[in-house]
Amino acid sequence: MNQQNRKIINRFGDDKDFSGCALFGMMNTEGKRFSSKDPVKAITNMHDRGNGLGGGFAVYGVYPDFKDHYAFHIMYLSKDAKEKTDRVLASKFDTIYDEEMQTRPANVHSPPLVWRYFVQPKKLRPEGQTEEDYVIEAIMRINTETGKAFVFSSGKNMGVFKGVGFPEDVADFFCLEDYQGYLWSCHSRFPTNTPGWWGGAHPFNILDWTVVHNGELSSYGINRRYLEMYGYKCTMQTDTEVLAYTVDLLMRRENLPIELVAQILSAPLWEEIDQMEPKKAKLLRTLRQTYGSLLMNGPFSIIVAHHGEMIGLTDRIKLRPMVAGINGDFMYLSSEESAMRLVSPQLDKFWAPRGGEPVVARLRNKIPETVEVLAGGKTH
């Protein structure tokens, strides 16, 4: 058929080609808390990137009255699972306060029972085990031994709110207008090869680390097997879970800076490494050889957050979109410029980060900017 005469049949009358899922991050670098209004407005503007099978938010600085306690958000899919979880919690933690989380009827699918606990680890724990690893061990027990209970938020003075629905509906369900934080990361999901269920919605969390992700990881199998050697157990039936655990392993346990972590997750090609100056090439070869099983193979853009820092990163050839902007003390990361401009029409700075180059916003940093990376990127 002649290409000029070829007729494109589009049953849905929509010629927009998009790569699914929407990300948005907003941080006040002075640590001033703000409401959910702008984050919800921004992620809702990218409605067509999702399909209603997952939406969620991570909020930092949300529990100032319990800032020294671990805040567990747990979803229960059965009464028996709650009874088993309560026994695990009683054996591992002192519970300061717990309650059924505030929700309202909303356009979300089959909501489970969601419960909130503020806890402190018991003082006696195995010799040599850090408090954080003790907490993670307990989380993995709950996620694997109780049958139908899942810890979907576990940090201090932060919280994850997620479910099956469009993000604006999830925000309505959890009454997010009642919460404030200095950093919000948001996600609208369009699952392709993993199920749309409450535990599979984003953000994914461990301790105070959260990840929202657009893309898919063909390396999930090898990533998962590597992480299981360090006690992490993947139970959420989606590839993104390995990103949260990888960030915790590399940045908390291994204490690697984001510049190096970016070179592990989004590593340059071997042929590119071979062309670098010897010292830099040696370092990157060592990273590839040591952490090769944590290379995230496949298209991705992610926003990683923890207390005091928000990080944006894409795969090395940027197969998924991400843009960044700054307005005064606010830093923005987004899948689309339109969402950013909706809540901040005037920006002091706007740019599209290069593939594999992390964008980092930190507290008390007046001008967050792209970090110079070892693979030859330039600071913007």
C-alpha positions as CSV (number, residue, x, y, z in Angstrom):
1,M,0.0,0.0,0.0
2,N,1.3,3.5,-0.9
3,Q,2.3,5.2,2.4
4,Q,0.7,8.5,1.3
5,N,-2.6,6.8,0.8
6,R,-2.5,4.7,3.9
7,K,-5.4,5.3,6.3
8,I,-4.8,5.1,10.0
9,I,-7.7,3.5,11.8
10,N,-8.0,4.8,15.3
11,R,-11.1,3.3,17.0
12,F,-10.8,5.7,20.0
13,G,-10.4,8.9,18.1
14,D,-7.2,9.8,20.0
15,D,-3.9,10.2,18.2
16,K,-1.9,11.0,21.3
17,D,0.9,8.5,21.8
18,F,2.1,8.5,25.4
19,S,4.3,6.2,27.5
20,G,1.9,5.7,30.4
21,C,2.2,6.7,34.1
22,A,2.7,10.2,35.5
23,L,5.2,11.4,38.0
24,F,5.2,14.6,39.9
25,G,7.4,15.8,42.8
26,M,7.3,19.1,44.7
27,M,9.7,20.2,47.5
28,N,10.1,23.3,49.6
29,T,13.9,23.5,50.1
30,E,13.4,25.6,53.2
31,G,11.4,22.8,54.8
32,K,8.2,24.8,55.0
33,R,5.1,22.5,55.0
34,F,2.3,23.0,52.5
35,S,-1.0,21.3,51.7
36,S,-1.9,18.7,49.1
37,K,-3.7,21.2,46.9
38,D,-0.9,21.9,44.3
39,P,0.5,18.3,44.2
40,V,-3.0,16.9,43.6
41,K,-3.8,19.5,41.0
42,A,-0.6,18.8,39.2
43,I,-0.9,15.0,39.0
44,T,-4.6,15.3,38.1
45,N,-3.5,17.4,35.1
46,M,-1.8,14.3,33.7
47,H,-5.0,12.2,34.0
48,D,-4.6,10.6,30.6
49,R,-1.3,9.1,31.6
50,G,-3.0,6.7,34.0
51,N,-6.0,4.4,33.7
52,G,-7.4,4.4,37.2
53,L,-5.5,1.2,38.3
54,G,-3.2,3.0,40.8
55,G,-2.5,6.4,42.3
56,G,-0.6,7.5,45.3
57,F,1.4,10.1,47.3
58,A,4.4,10.2,49.6
59,V,4.4,13.1,52.1
60,Y,7.4,14.2,54.3
61,G,7.0,16.2,57.5
62,V,3.5,14.9,57.8
63,Y,3.6,13.7,61.4
64,P,5.5,16.3,63.5
65,D,3.8,15.2,66.7
66,F,5.2,11.7,66.3
67,K,8.4,12.6,64.5
68,D,10.6,10.3,66.5
69,H,8.4,7.2,65.9
70,Y,8.1,4.9,63.0
71,A,4.7,5.4,61.3
72,F,3.4,2.2,59.9
73,H,0.6,2.3,57.3
74,I,-0.7,-1.3,56.9
75,M,-3.4,-2.6,54.6
76,Y,-5.4,-5.6,55.6
77,L,-7.2,-7.8,53.1
78,S,-8.6,-10.1,55.9
79,K,-9.5,-9.9,59.6
80,D,-7.2,-12.8,60.3
81,A,-4.2,-10.9,58.8
82,K,-4.7,-8.1,61.2
83,E,-4.7,-10.4,64.2
84,K,-1.5,-12.0,63.0
85,T,0.1,-8.6,62.3
86,D,-0.8,-7.3,65.7
87,R,1.0,-10.3,67.3
88,V,4.1,-9.6,65.3
89,L,4.0,-5.9,66.2
90,A,3.6,-6.7,69.9
91,S,6.6,-9.0,69.8
92,K,8.9,-6.5,68.1
93,F,7.7,-3.0,69.0
94,D,6.2,-0.8,71.6
95,T,3.1,0.8,70.1
96,I,2.6,4.4,71.2
97,Y,-0.7,4.9,69.3
98,D,-2.7,3.2,66.6
99,E,-5.9,3.9,64.8
100,E,-7.9,3.1,61.7
101,M,-6.8,5.6,59.1
102,Q,-9.2,8.4,58.3
103,T,-10.9,7.7,54.9
104,R,-14.1,8.7,53.2
105,P,-16.2,7.1,50.4
106,A,-14.5,7.8,47.1
107,N,-14.2,6.5,43.6
108,V,-11.6,3.8,44.5
109,H,-11.8,0.1,43.8
110,S,-12.5,-2.4,46.7
111,P,-10.6,-0.5,49.5
112,P,-9.0,-2.7,52.2
113,L,-8.9,-1.9,55.9
114,V,-6.1,0.6,56.4
115,W,-4.5,1.1,59.8
116,R,-1.9,3.4,61.2
117,Y,0.6,2.6,64.0
118,F,3.2,4.8,65.7
119,V,5.8,2.4,67.1
120,Q,9.3,2.2,68.7
121,P,11.5,-0.9,68.3
122,K,12.0,-2.9,71.5
123,K,15.4,-2.2,73.0
124,L,16.6,-5.8,72.9
125,R,17.6,-6.9,69.5
126,P,20.3,-9.1,68.0
127,E,23.9,-7.9,68.6
128,G,25.3,-6.0,65.7
129,Q,21.9,-5.4,64.0
130,T,21.0,-1.8,63.4
131,E,17.7,-0.4,64.4
132,E,16.8,0.2,60.7
133,D,17.6,-3.4,59.8
134,Y,15.6,-4.6,62.8
135,V,12.6,-2.6,61.5
136,I,13.0,-3.9,57.9
137,E,13.1,-7.5,59.2
138,A,9.8,-7.0,61.0
139,I,8.2,-5.5,57.9
140,M,9.3,-8.4,55.8
141,R,7.8,-10.8,58.3
142,I,4.5,-9.0,58.2
143,N,4.5,-9.0,54.4
144,T,5.3,-12.7,54.1
145,E,3.9,-14.4,57.1
146,T,0.5,-12.9,57.7
147,G,-1.1,-13.9,54.5
148,K,-3.0,-10.7,53.5
149,A,-1.3,-7.8,55.4
150,F,1.1,-5.4,53.7
151,V,3.1,-2.6,55.2
152,F,3.0,0.2,52.6
153,S,4.6,3.0,54.7
154,S,7.2,2.6,57.4
155,G,9.3,5.8,57.9
156,K,9.5,8.5,60.5
157,N,7.5,11.7,60.1
158,M,6.4,10.7,56.6
159,G,3.6,8.7,55.1
160,V,2.5,6.9,51.9
161,F,-1.1,7.1,50.8
162,K,-1.9,4.9,47.8
163,G,-4.6,2.7,46.3
164,V,-6.5,1.6,43.2
165,G,-8.1,4.6,41.5
166,F,-6.9,7.8,39.8
167,P,-4.7,9.8,42.1
168,E,-7.3,12.5,42.7
169,D,-9.7,9.8,43.9
170,V,-7.0,8.3,46.2
171,A,-6.4,11.8,47.6
172,D,-10.1,12.1,48.2
173,F,-10.3,8.7,49.9
174,F,-7.5,9.4,52.3
175,C,-8.7,13.0,53.0
176,L,-5.3,14.4,52.0
177,E,-6.5,17.9,52.3
178,D,-6.0,17.5,56.0
179,Y,-2.3,16.8,55.6
180,Q,0.8,19.0,55.1
181,G,4.4,18.3,54.3
182,Y,7.5,19.9,52.8
183,L,7.9,17.3,50.1
184,W,5.3,15.5,48.0
185,S,5.9,12.9,45.4
186,C,2.9,11.7,43.3
187,H,2.1,8.9,40.9
188,S,-0.6,8.0,38.4
189,R,-0.4,4.4,37.2
190,F,-0.9,2.7,33.9
191,P,0.1,-0.9,34.6
192,T,1.1,-3.0,31.6
193,N,2.4,-6.4,32.7
194,T,1.7,-6.4,36.5
195,P,-1.7,-6.4,38.3
196,G,-3.5,-3.2,39.4
197,W,-4.0,-3.8,43.1
198,W,-3.6,-1.8,46.3
199,G,-0.2,-3.0,47.2
200,G,1.1,-2.6,43.6
201,A,0.2,1.1,43.5
202,H,3.1,3.7,43.8
203,P,4.9,5.0,45.8
204,F,6.9,2.1,47.0
205,N,8.4,2.5,50.4
206,I,10.9,1.1,52.9
207,L,11.8,3.2,56.0
208,D,11.7,6.8,54.8
209,W,12.7,5.9,51.2
210,T,10.1,6.2,48.5
211,V,10.1,5.6,44.8
212,V,7.6,6.5,42.0
213,H,8.4,5.0,38.6
214,N,7.3,5.3,35.0
215,G,8.5,2.5,32.9
216,E,9.3,-1.2,33.2
217,L,12.3,-3.2,34.4
218,S,13.2,-6.3,32.4
219,S,16.0,-6.9,35.0
220,Y,13.4,-7.5,37.8
221,G,14.3,-11.1,38.2
222,I,18.1,-10.6,38.7
223,N,17.5,-7.5,40.8
224,R,15.1,-9.4,43.1
225,R,17.4,-12.3,43.6
226,Y,20.3,-10.0,44.5
227,L,18.2,-8.1,47.0
228,E,16.9,-11.3,48.6
229,M,20.5,-12.1,49.7
230,Y,20.3,-9.0,51.9
231,G,17.0,-9.9,53.5
232,Y,14.6,-8.0,51.3
233,K,11.5,-9.9,50.2
234,C,9.5,-8.7,47.2
235,T,5.7,-9.3,47.8
236,M,4.0,-6.5,45.9
237,Q,3.8,-8.2,42.5
238,T,5.4,-5.5,40.5
239,D,8.9,-4.6,39.2
240,T,9.1,-1.2,40.9
241,E,9.4,-2.7,44.4
242,V,13.1,-3.6,43.7
243,L,13.9,0.1,43.1
244,A,12.9,1.1,46.7
245,Y,14.9,-1.7,48.2
246,T,17.9,-1.0,46.0
247,V,18.0,2.6,47.0
248,D,17.8,1.6,50.7
249,L,20.6,-0.9,50.2
250,L,22.9,1.4,48.3
251,M,22.3,4.7,50.0
252,R,21.6,3.8,53.6
253,R,23.4,0.5,54.1
254,E,26.3,1.0,51.7
255,N,26.3,4.8,52.2
256,L,26.9,5.6,48.6
257,P,26.2,9.1,47.3
258,I,23.6,9.6,44.6
259,E,26.3,10.3,42.0
260,L,27.5,6.8,42.3
261,V,24.1,5.2,42.8
262,A,23.0,6.8,39.4
263,Q,25.9,5.1,37.8
264,I,24.7,1.7,39.2
265,L,21.0,2.0,38.3
266,S,21.6,3.8,35.0
267,A,25.1,2.6,34.1
268,P,27.0,3.8,31.0
269,L,27.7,1.2,28.3
270,W,31.0,-0.7,28.5
271,E,32.2,0.9,25.3
272,E,31.6,4.3,26.8
273,I,33.5,3.4,29.9
274,D,36.4,2.2,27.7
275,Q,36.7,5.7,26.2
276,M,36.9,7.6,29.5
277,E,40.1,8.7,31.3
278,P,41.7,5.8,33.3
279,K,40.7,6.9,36.8
280,K,37.1,7.4,36.0
281,A,36.9,4.3,33.9
282,K,38.4,2.2,36.7
283,L,35.8,3.4,39.2
284,L,32.9,2.8,36.8
285,R,34.2,-0.7,35.9
286,T,34.4,-1.5,39.7
287,L,30.8,-0.3,40.1
288,R,29.5,-2.4,37.2
289,Q,31.4,-5.5,38.4
290,T,30.3,-5.1,42.1
291,Y,26.7,-4.1,41.6
292,G,26.0,-5.4,38.1
293,S,22.9,-7.2,39.4
294,L,21.4,-3.9,40.4
295,L,21.5,-2.4,36.9
296,M,18.0,-1.4,36.1
297,N,17.5,-2.6,32.6
298,G,14.7,-1.1,30.7
299,P,13.0,2.3,30.2
300,F,12.4,4.3,33.4
301,S,12.1,7.6,35.0
302,I,11.9,7.8,38.8
303,I,11.6,10.2,41.6
304,V,13.3,9.0,44.8
305,A,12.6,10.8,48.1
306,H,13.7,10.6,51.6
307,H,14.0,13.1,54.4
308,G,15.8,16.3,53.2
309,E,16.2,15.2,49.6
310,M,14.3,14.6,46.3
311,I,16.0,13.0,43.4
312,G,15.0,12.6,39.8
313,L,16.7,10.0,37.5
314,T,16.0,8.5,34.1
315,D,17.5,5.6,32.2
316,R,20.7,6.4,30.3
317,I,19.0,7.1,26.9
318,K,15.9,8.7,28.5
319,L,13.1,6.5,27.2
320,R,10.7,8.0,29.7
321,P,10.1,11.7,30.1
322,M,11.2,14.0,33.0
323,V,11.5,17.7,33.3
324,A,12.6,19.9,36.2
325,G,11.9,23.4,37.4
326,I,12.7,25.9,40.2
327,N,10.6,28.7,41.5
328,G,12.0,30.4,44.6
329,D,12.3,27.8,47.4
330,F,10.3,25.2,45.4
331,M,11.8,22.5,43.3
332,Y,9.6,20.5,40.8
333,L,10.0,17.3,38.9
334,S,7.4,16.1,36.5
335,S,6.6,13.9,33.5
336,E,5.1,16.9,31.7
337,E,5.9,20.6,31.8
338,S,2.2,21.4,31.7
339,A,1.6,20.0,35.2
340,M,4.5,22.1,36.6
341,R,3.3,25.3,34.9
342,L,-0.2,24.7,36.2
343,V,0.9,25.2,39.8
344,S,3.8,27.5,39.0
345,P,3.3,29.4,35.8
346,Q,6.5,31.4,36.3
347,L,9.7,29.5,36.9
348,D,13.1,30.8,37.7
349,K,14.6,27.9,35.9
350,F,13.3,25.1,33.7
351,W,15.2,22.3,32.0
352,A,15.0,18.7,30.7
353,P,17.7,16.6,32.5
354,R,19.9,14.3,30.4
355,G,19.5,10.6,30.5
356,G,21.2,9.0,33.5
357,E,21.9,12.4,35.2
358,P,20.4,12.8,38.6
359,V,18.6,15.9,39.6
360,V,18.8,16.6,43.3
361,A,16.9,19.0,45.6
362,R,18.1,19.3,49.2
363,L,16.8,21.2,52.2
364,R,18.4,24.6,52.8
365,N,19.7,24.5,49.2
366,K,18.5,27.7,47.6
367,I,19.3,26.6,44.0
368,P,18.9,22.9,43.6
369,E,20.5,21.8,40.3
370,T,21.6,18.8,38.3
371,V,24.4,17.0,39.9
372,E,27.6,16.6,37.8
373,V,27.9,12.9,37.1
374,L,31.0,10.8,36.6
375,A,30.1,9.7,33.2
376,G,30.8,13.1,31.7
377,G,27.6,15.0,32.2
378,K,27.6,18.7,32.8
379,T,26.0,20.7,35.6
380,H,23.0,22.7,34.4
